[in-house]
Amino acid sequence: MSWNEPGGGGNKPRDPWSGNDQGPPDLDEALKKLQQRINRMFGGSGGSGGAGGSSGGGKVPGALLGVIGAGALTVWALMGFYQLDEQERAIVLRFGKYTETLQPGLQWNPPIIDEVVTVNTTKVRAASFREVMLTQDENIVEVSMSVQYVIDDPEKFVLQVRDPEISLQHAAQSALRHAVGDTTMDLVLTEGRALLAIEVRDRLQGYLNDYGTGIRVSKVNIDEGKPPAQVQGAFDDVIKAREDEERVKNEAQSYANGIVPEARGRAQRMMEEANAYREQVVATADGEADRFKRLLAEYEKAPEVTRERLYLDAIQTVMSNTNKVLVDVEGGNNVLYLPLDKLAPAADASRQSAGGSSRSGLSESALRQITERVTEELRREINNNDVRRGGR
């Protein structure tokens, strides 16, 4: 039963340290009893210090020390095991001296003796910088840059330089100032930033290789380039004026691109027309000359017939281009007027009533009627003139 269960000694609770109502036992006595029990477990005497007791008194036996030592050695050995991931490398320092570089996998190194520094060689790290500096044309610009890098050589990264990332920052600032100092402000602020980033990356990698930092720069970005805030207003005015200049140039070039081809087209058209007119005149002249030669040959064969034919052709050409005819009567003072434009509709109406089918011009019957009417008018006019002369 429990130590404080009532019974046997009355209703008074029992003391766990003694069987009576005395005070708590001596601490030294309790330790001695515990030591004796441990000694008995490992084969020692259970005496408290008499002649037949242990000669060691308060000393720990050698067997206990061996167990404790074995346990400590086991714990020490287990603490030396660790796992390296695929992206990690480990630098081993034995008593502060570099020993080896460990590859991924399960590894063991004696604790306390070896110091293991684990480095991630695939992680892409980034650092950002913002600097105010002078350009080649002595203008002040503010440039912000970001650098992405990885650890390429873990041994150099851990052992060669005390603080590689601080060295990276100093080298990046130096490379950026050197590259901007060789570039004009316009290139830094506009389309030259890509070339500037390439130049900074190459120069920065050269610095890091010379320092032996074990860092490989993967990419450099020029995030922003702008003038300082103190001159931002004036710079905006300059940019606006430059944009206006480019706009006017583009408008002028566009106008020139529209006018010049059109003028060249008109000039080419005029040249083609002139060449065509020349060819036409030359061809017409050649044709007229050839016709004249042929006509001359016919005229030499039959002069009277040719002369009459030329006359009739000339009269036909003249008469076909006019609708009014004036006839000078021989021996009279009156001029006969024949309105062919008036006679033609009447002749055409009579032709239609007679069953003519042509509507586009005068048929042979219509011409015959007009000729008869003209002849009748001429005879009547001649007779009238003869009568007037006889009366006088």
Helices and strands as residue ranges (DSSP letters): H 27-41, H 62-78, E 81-84, E 88-94, E 97-102, E 105-108, E 114-120, E 125-134, E 140-151, H 154-155, I 156-160, H 164-181, H 185-189, H 193-211, E 215-226, G 229-231, H 232-301, H 303-320, E 324-328, E 335-339, H 340-353, H 364-391
